[in-house]
Amino acid sequence: HLIMAQEAVEAFGFDEVIFIPSATPPHKIDVLSVYHRLKMVKLATEGVDYFKVSNVEEKREGPSYTYDTVMHFREEYPDSEISWLIGTDSIPELKTWYKIKELVHECQFIIAERDPYKFYKGHSGDMFGFILEECEEFTNGDITNYFKPLVNSVVEISSTDIRHRIEKEEKYAVKFLVPEKVEKYIYDHNIYRYKPQD
């Protein structure tokens, strides 16, 4: 996410990139507490003046819907254009997002490449064909107004892989995958490590 965010700043000239840990993700279960995720994101983004961290979703009750978050920032930054950075792995889920038809009119989606062989297989073979096939029902096929590709480095670092490496207690499990301060926080707080049951 840090690499994608930096490349988005370079590609589109954003003044700020705001990282927003989701408090209660509606599409995920068994998620680490937002308290720890906020702490780790703050540690990871230290020292980059245009990286900000928001706890807006932690303060909101109920599921953390992107639509509500975007509308919050529309009020906070009334004169700014808002973009939402996601990976191609999120594209198939968009049709299930809360108020997606309204959301695409409130912000532009910046699409960061993940593994193209994984996500385009069985589709038309390119990003826009993939987006069109997955999102036509809520964009009426006019995807270029709502989606903009980010030409980015494909660095496959997943939170699932990081968790598994820590669980297996591999030597230097995440040393080159997360910032040093985040690595220390993970081990200091015994995060992602299962305690044996008595």
Disulfide bonds with the S-S distance in Angstrom:
none
